[in-house]
Amino acid sequence: MEQENQAPPNNKKTWLKRIGIAGFLFFLLKGIAWLFVFYFGFKFSGCR
C-alpha cells in the first residue's frame, strides 16, 4: 500500500494547482470588476 504525500491544507502552491489557471483568472477578473463598480459608482453618485 502506497502512502500519499499530502501537503498542508493551507499551502498556496497546492491550492493554485488545484483550482487551475481558469479559477485564478476568474477571481482576478471578478476582483477587478468590483473595483470598477465602486470607482464609477462613487464617481457618478457625486461623492468625492
N, C-alpha and C positions, 0 to 999 in steps of 0.2 A: 504494500500500500504506500503510495507516494504522498508525502506531505506537501501541502500547498504553501508557497511563500506569500503570506498576507501582509501587506503594508499597513501602517496605522491608518485608521479611517479618515484622519484629517490631513493626509498627505496631498498637497495641492497638485503635484505632478500626476499622481494616480487619478485624482478627481478629474483633471482636464482630459486625460486619456479616455476616461470612462464616458464623459459626455460628448467628446469629439469636437472637431472644429466647427461643425454646424451649430451645436449648442452654444459654444463660446461666442460665435458671431451673432446668434440670435439675441443673447443677453447684452452684448455690447451695443448693438443697434437699438435695442429697446431702451437702454440707459441714455443713449444719445438723443433718442426721440423725446424722452421725458424732459431732458434739458431744454430742448427747443420749445416744448409745450409750455414750460414755466417761463422761459425767457420772453416768448411772444405774448403769453398771457398777461404778464406784468406790463409789457410794452404797450399793448393795446388797451389795457384797462386804465391807463393813466397813472399808475403807481410809479414813483421814482425811486 
